[in-house]
Amino acid sequence: MEKPDPPILPIMAIVIWRDIVQSSDWAEVSDVNPERFSSIGWVLPEKDGVLKQANTQDEEGNLFGVTAYPIGCVEQVIPIPFTYESKS
């Protein structure tokens, strides 16, 4: 009998990503460029062209405050070593 695959756990990471920018004023074309941002949180593996990151994880492992990035907007994912330690 084959062992089932272990659950895929989220990892704590910084996501570096670009966002769309639109100008509604008289800005020159050369002055309008995508902005670079960074977010920190629990990152799940990419699925169907989307990377998801949650900013909160409870003691039971449930994730909340989820951001979904189209994978084409993600420039880099930087893992952060982290171990959750229960106070009980």
DSSP file (Angstrom, degrees, kcal/mol; ACC not computed):
  #  RESIDUE AA STRUCTURE BP1 BP2  ACC     N-H-->O    O-->H-N    N-H-->O    O-->H-N    TCO  KAPPA ALPHA  PHI   PSI    X-CA   Y-CA   Z-CA
    1    1 A M              0   0    0      0, 0.0     2,-0.2     0, 0.0     0, 0.0   0.000 360.0 360.0 360.0 132.0    0.0    0.0    0.0
    2    2 A E        -     0   0    0      1,-0.1     0, 0.0     0, 0.0     0, 0.0  -0.499 360.0-118.3 -77.8 144.0    1.4    3.4   -1.0
    3    3 A K        -     0   0    0     -2,-0.2    -1,-0.1     1,-0.1     2,-0.1  -0.592  33.4-113.0 -75.7 141.1    1.8    6.1    1.6
    4    4 A P        -     0   0    0      0, 0.0    -1,-0.1     0, 0.0     0, 0.0  -0.394  39.8 -92.1 -69.5 153.9   -0.3    9.2    0.9
    5    5 A D        -     0   0    0      1,-0.1     3,-0.1    -2,-0.1     0, 0.0  -0.390  47.8-106.9 -61.8 141.7    1.5   12.4    0.1
    6    6 A P        -     0   0    0      0, 0.0    -1,-0.1     0, 0.0    -3,-0.0  -0.346  45.9 -88.1 -66.5 154.6    2.2   14.5    3.2
    7    7 A P        -     0   0    0      0, 0.0     2,-0.8     0, 0.0     0, 0.0  -0.321  39.6-117.6 -62.3 146.5    0.1   17.6    3.5
    8    8 A I        -     0   0    0     -3,-0.1    -3,-0.0    37,-0.0     0, 0.0  -0.778  34.8-157.8 -88.2 112.3    1.5   20.7    1.8
    9    9 A L        -     0   0    0     -2,-0.8     2,-0.1     1,-0.1    34,-0.1  -0.609  17.6-111.2 -90.6 149.0    2.1   23.2    4.5
   10   10 A P        -     0   0    0      0, 0.0     2,-0.4     0, 0.0    34,-0.2  -0.427  30.1-142.8 -71.3 154.6    2.3   26.9    4.0
   11   11 A I  E     -A   43   0A   0     32,-2.3    32,-3.8    -2,-0.1     2,-0.4  -0.910  17.5-113.6-116.8 148.6    5.7   28.5    4.5
   12   12 A M  E     +A   42   0A   0     68,-0.4    68,-3.1    -2,-0.4     2,-0.3  -0.676  56.7 148.7 -76.7 129.2    6.5   31.9    6.0
   13   13 A A  E     -AB  41  79A   0     28,-2.7    28,-1.9    -2,-0.4     2,-0.5  -0.993  50.1-115.8-158.4 159.5    7.9   34.1    3.2
   14   14 A I  E     -AB  40  78A   0     64,-2.5    64,-3.0    -2,-0.3     2,-0.5  -0.888  29.5-153.5 -96.0 131.0    8.2   37.6    1.7
   15   15 A V  E     -AB  39  77A   0     24,-3.1    24,-2.0    -2,-0.5     2,-0.5  -0.942   2.2-159.0-107.4 122.8    6.6   37.9   -1.7
   16   16 A I  E     +AB  38  76A   0     60,-3.0    59,-2.7    -2,-0.5    60,-1.7  -0.900  28.1 163.4 -98.8 124.8    8.0   40.6   -4.0
   17   17 A W  E     -AB  37  74A   0     20,-2.4    20,-3.3    -2,-0.5     2,-0.3  -0.938  33.8-129.1-144.5 160.6    5.4   41.5   -6.6
   18   18 A R  E     -A   36   0A   0     55,-2.5     2,-0.3    -2,-0.3    18,-0.2  -0.857  21.1-156.9-111.4 146.9    4.5   44.2   -9.1
   19   19 A D  E     -A   35   0A   0     16,-2.1    16,-1.0    -2,-0.3     2,-0.2  -0.871  25.4 -99.6-123.0 157.4    1.1   45.9   -9.4
   20   20 A I        -     0   0    0     -2,-0.3     2,-0.4    14,-0.2    13,-0.0  -0.494  35.0-161.5 -72.9 140.0   -0.7   47.6  -12.2
   21   21 A V        -     0   0    0     -2,-0.2     2,-0.4    11,-0.1    11,-0.0  -0.983   5.9-171.3-125.1 138.1   -0.5   51.4  -12.3
   22   22 A Q        -     0   0    0     -2,-0.4     2,-0.5    11,-0.1    11,-0.1  -0.989  10.3-149.6-129.4 138.4   -2.8   53.7  -14.2
   23   23 A S        +     0   0    0     -2,-0.4     9,-0.0     1,-0.1    -2,-0.0  -0.906  16.5 177.3-109.0 133.0   -2.5   57.4  -14.6
   24   24 A S        +     0   0    0     -2,-0.5     2,-0.1     2,-0.0    -1,-0.1   0.178  65.4  66.9-115.9  15.7   -5.5   59.7  -15.0
   25   25 A D  S    S-     0   0    0      0, 0.0    -2,-0.1     0, 0.0     0, 0.0  -0.324 106.1 -74.9-116.2-157.9   -3.6   62.9  -15.2
   26   26 A W  S    S+     0   0    0     -2,-0.1     2,-0.0     2,-0.0    -2,-0.0  -0.063  72.2 150.5 -95.0  32.8   -1.1   64.5  -17.7
   27   27 A A        -     0   0    0      1,-0.1     2,-0.1     2,-0.1    -4,-0.1  -0.347  51.3-109.0 -65.5 143.9    1.8   62.2  -16.7
   28   28 A E    >   -     0   0    0      1,-0.1     3,-1.6    -2,-0.0     4,-0.5  -0.426  26.0-116.6 -68.5 148.6    4.4   61.4  -19.4
   29   29 A V  G >  S+     0   0    0      1,-0.3     3,-1.4     2,-0.2    -1,-0.1   0.887 115.9  56.5 -54.0 -42.2    4.3   57.9  -20.7
   30   30 A S  G 3  S+     0   0    0      1,-0.3    -1,-0.3     3,-0.0    -3,-0.0   0.670 101.8  57.9 -67.3 -16.0    7.9   57.3  -19.3
   31   31 A D  G <  S+     0   0    0     -3,-1.6     2,-0.7     1,-0.1    -1,-0.3   0.519  88.6  82.0 -91.4  -6.4    6.7   58.3  -15.8
   32   32 A V    <   +     0   0    0     -3,-1.4    -1,-0.1    -4,-0.5    -9,-0.1  -0.877  58.3 147.1-106.7 110.0    4.0   55.6  -15.5
   33   33 A N        -     0   0    0     -2,-0.7   -11,-0.1   -11,-0.1    -3,-0.0  -0.966  53.4 -87.8-140.1 152.0    5.5   52.2  -14.5
   34   34 A P        -     0   0    0      0, 0.0     2,-0.3     0, 0.0   -14,-0.2  -0.322  46.4-126.6 -58.1 141.7    4.4   49.2  -12.5
   35   35 A E  E     -A   19   0A   0    -16,-1.0   -16,-2.1     1,-0.0     2,-0.4  -0.669  12.8-132.0 -91.8 147.4    5.2   49.6   -8.8
   36   36 A R  E     +A   18   0A   0     -2,-0.3     2,-0.3   -18,-0.2   -18,-0.2  -0.850  30.3 175.5-100.3 133.9    7.1   47.0   -6.8
   37   37 A F  E     -A   17   0A   0    -20,-3.3   -20,-2.4    -2,-0.4     2,-0.4  -0.857  18.1-148.3-130.2 165.0    5.7   45.9   -3.4
   38   38 A S  E     -A   16   0A   0     -2,-0.3     2,-0.3   -22,-0.2   -22,-0.2  -0.998  12.3-176.7-136.3 143.5    6.6   43.3   -0.8
   39   39 A S  E     -A   15   0A   0    -24,-2.0   -24,-3.1    -2,-0.4     2,-0.4  -0.975  12.2-148.0-136.0 148.7    4.3   41.4    1.6
   40   40 A I  E     +A   14   0A   0     -2,-0.3     2,-0.3   -26,-0.2   -26,-0.2  -0.933  42.9  88.3-119.5 143.1    5.0   39.0    4.3
   41   41 A G  E    S-A   13   0A   0    -28,-1.9   -28,-2.7    -2,-0.4     2,-0.6  -0.985  76.1 -33.8 164.2-168.7    2.9   36.0    5.4
   42   42 A W  E     -AC  12  54A   0     12,-2.9    12,-2.8    -2,-0.3     2,-0.5  -0.715  56.2-156.8 -84.6 119.0    2.1   32.3    5.0
   43   43 A V  E     -AC  11  53A   0    -32,-3.8   -32,-2.3    -2,-0.6    10,-0.2  -0.837   3.2-156.9-104.8 131.6    2.6   31.3    1.3
   44   44 A L        -     0   0    0      8,-2.6     8,-0.4    -2,-0.5     3,-0.1  -0.681  38.1 -83.8 -97.4 156.9    0.9   28.3   -0.2
   45   45 A P        -     0   0    0      0, 0.0     7,-0.2     0, 0.0    -1,-0.1  -0.279  55.2 -95.2 -59.0 145.9    2.2   26.5   -3.3
   46   46 A E        -     0   0    0      5,-0.1     2,-0.4     3,-0.1     5,-0.2  -0.347  47.1-177.5 -61.7 139.2    1.1   28.1   -6.6
   47   47 A K  B >   -D   50   0A   0      3,-2.5     3,-1.4    -3,-0.1    -3,-0.0  -0.979  61.4  -9.0-145.1 128.9   -2.0   26.5   -8.2
   48   48 A D  T 3  S-     0   0    0     -2,-0.4     3,-0.1     1,-0.3    -1,-0.1   0.843 129.1 -52.2  54.9  38.5   -3.6   27.3  -11.5
   49   49 A G  T 3  S+     0   0    0      1,-0.2    22,-2.8    21,-0.1     2,-0.4   0.639 116.8 109.1  77.7  14.3   -1.4   30.4  -12.0
   50   50 A V  E <   -DE  47  70A   0     -3,-1.4    -3,-2.5    20,-0.2     2,-0.5  -0.987  50.7-160.0-128.8 132.8   -2.2   31.9   -8.6
   51   51 A L  E     - E   0  69A   0     18,-2.6    18,-3.3    -2,-0.4     2,-0.4  -0.943  16.6-157.0-106.7 128.9    0.0   32.2   -5.6
   52   52 A K  E     - E   0  68A   0     -2,-0.5    -8,-2.6    -8,-0.4     2,-0.4  -0.878  11.2-176.5-112.7 141.5   -1.8   32.8   -2.3
   53   53 A Q  E     -CE  43  67A   0     14,-2.5    14,-3.2    -2,-0.4     2,-0.4  -1.000   8.4-158.2-136.2 132.1   -0.5   34.4    0.9
   54   54 A A  E     -CE  42  66A   0    -12,-2.8   -12,-2.9    -2,-0.4    12,-0.2  -0.878  10.7-155.5-110.7 142.7   -2.2   34.7    4.2
   55   55 A N  E    S+     0   0A   0     10,-1.3     2,-0.4     9,-0.8    10,-0.2   0.535  79.2  45.8 -92.8  -5.2   -1.2   37.3    6.9
   56   56 A T  E     - E   0  64A   0      8,-1.6     8,-2.4   -14,-0.1     2,-0.4  -0.999  54.9-179.2-140.9 138.2   -2.6   35.3    9.8
   57   57 A Q  E     - E   0  63A   0     -2,-0.4     6,-0.2     6,-0.2     2,-0.1  -0.992  18.6-146.3-133.5 127.5   -2.5   31.7   10.9
   58   58 A D    >   -     0   0    0      4,-2.2     3,-2.0    -2,-0.4    -2,-0.0  -0.266  37.1 -92.1 -84.3 178.1   -4.2   30.5   14.1
   59   59 A E  T 3  S+     0   0    0      1,-0.3    -1,-0.1     2,-0.1    27,-0.0   0.702 126.2  55.8 -64.5 -19.3   -2.9   27.7   16.4
   60   60 A E  T 3  S-     0   0    0      2,-0.1    -1,-0.3     0, 0.0    -2,-0.0   0.437 120.9-106.3 -91.8  -0.3   -4.9   25.1   14.5
   61   61 A G    <   +     0   0    0     -3,-2.0     2,-0.2     1,-0.3    -2,-0.1   0.481  68.8 148.1  91.1   2.7   -3.2   26.1   11.2
   62   62 A N        -     0   0    0      1,-0.0    -4,-2.2    -5,-0.0     2,-0.3  -0.504  38.3-139.6 -72.5 140.4   -6.2   27.9    9.6
   63   63 A L  E     +E   57   0A   0     -6,-0.2     2,-0.3    -2,-0.2    -6,-0.2  -0.800  24.2 172.3-106.9 144.2   -5.2   30.8    7.4
   64   64 A F  E     +E   56   0A   0     -8,-2.4    -8,-1.6    -2,-0.3    -9,-0.8  -0.897  52.8  47.4-141.3 167.8   -6.9   34.2    7.1
   65   65 A G  E    S-     0   0A   0     -2,-0.3   -10,-1.3   -11,-0.2     2,-0.3   0.968  76.6-168.4  63.3  55.0   -6.3   37.5    5.5
   66   66 A V  E     -E   54   0A   0    -12,-0.2     2,-0.4    -3,-0.1   -12,-0.2  -0.599  18.0-166.6 -88.9 133.4   -5.6   35.9    2.1
   67   67 A T  E     -E   53   0A   0    -14,-3.2   -14,-2.5    -2,-0.3     2,-0.6  -0.961   9.5-152.9-111.8 134.7   -4.1   37.8   -0.9
   68   68 A A  E     -E   52   0A   0     -2,-0.4   -16,-0.2   -16,-0.2   -18,-0.0  -0.945  11.0-166.0-111.0 119.6   -4.2   36.0   -4.3
   69   69 A Y  E     -E   51   0A   0    -18,-3.3   -18,-2.6    -2,-0.6     2,-0.3  -0.892  24.8-123.8-104.3 127.7   -1.4   37.1   -6.7
   70   70 A P  E >>  -E   50   0A   0      0, 0.0     3,-2.6     0, 0.0     4,-0.6  -0.568  31.4-124.2 -60.5 132.2   -1.5   36.2  -10.5
   71   71 A I  G >4 S+     0   0    0    -22,-2.8     3,-0.9     1,-0.3   -21,-0.1   0.770 107.9  65.5 -58.0 -27.6    1.8   34.3  -10.8
   72   72 A G  G 34 S+     0   0    0    -23,-0.3    -1,-0.3     1,-0.2   -22,-0.1   0.689  99.1  53.3 -67.5 -17.4    2.9   36.7  -13.6
   73   73 A C  G <4 S+     0   0    0     -3,-2.6   -55,-2.5   -56,-0.1     2,-0.5   0.621  88.3  95.0 -89.1 -15.4    3.0   39.6  -11.0
   74   74 A V  E <<  +B   17   0A   0     -3,-0.9   -57,-0.3    -4,-0.6     3,-0.1  -0.669  43.2 173.5 -84.7 122.8    5.3   37.7   -8.6
   75   75 A E  E     -     0   0A   0    -59,-2.7     2,-0.3    -2,-0.5   -58,-0.2   0.797  65.3  -3.1 -93.2 -35.6    8.9   38.5   -9.0
   76   76 A Q  E     -B   16   0A   0    -60,-1.7   -60,-3.0     2,-0.0     2,-0.5  -0.991  47.4-153.6-159.8 146.2   10.4   36.6   -6.0
   77   77 A V  E     -B   15   0A   0     -2,-0.3   -62,-0.2   -62,-0.2    -3,-0.0  -0.991  16.7-166.7-123.1 120.2    9.4   34.5   -3.0
   78   78 A I  E     -B   14   0A   0    -64,-3.0   -64,-2.5    -2,-0.5    -2,-0.0  -0.905  15.8-139.0-111.9 106.2   11.9   34.6   -0.2
   79   79 A P  E     -B   13   0A   0      0, 0.0   -66,-0.3     0, 0.0    -2,-0.0  -0.322  11.2-152.9 -63.8 145.1   11.4   31.9    2.5
   80   80 A I        -     0   0    0    -68,-3.1   -68,-0.4     2,-0.0     2,-0.2  -0.984  21.2-119.5-119.5 121.6   11.8   33.0    6.1
   81   81 A P        +     0   0    0      0, 0.0     2,-0.3     0, 0.0   -68,-0.0  -0.422  50.5 156.5 -60.8 126.0   12.8   30.3    8.6
   82   82 A F        -     0   0    0     -2,-0.2     2,-0.4   -70,-0.1   -70,-0.2  -0.968  27.8-169.3-156.3 135.0   10.0   30.1   11.2
   83   83 A T        -     0   0    0     -2,-0.3     2,-0.5     2,-0.0     0, 0.0  -0.996  24.2-132.4-126.8 126.1    8.7   27.5   13.6
   84   84 A Y        -     0   0    0     -2,-0.4     2,-0.5   -25,-0.0    -2,-0.0  -0.648  23.4-164.5 -77.5 124.1    5.4   28.1   15.4
   85   85 A E        -     0   0    0     -2,-0.5     2,-0.2     2,-0.0    -2,-0.0  -0.952  11.8-138.6-115.3 121.8    5.8   27.4   19.1
   86   86 A S        -     0   0    0     -2,-0.5    -2,-0.0     1,-0.1     0, 0.0  -0.503   4.0-145.0 -74.4 142.7    2.7   26.9   21.3
   87   87 A K              0   0    0      1,-0.2    -1,-0.1    -2,-0.2    -2,-0.0   0.523 360.0 360.0 -84.3  -5.9    2.7   28.5   24.7
   88   88 A S              0   0    0      0, 0.0    -1,-0.2     0, 0.0    -2,-0.0   0.479 360.0 360.0 -84.1 360.0    0.7   25.6   26.2
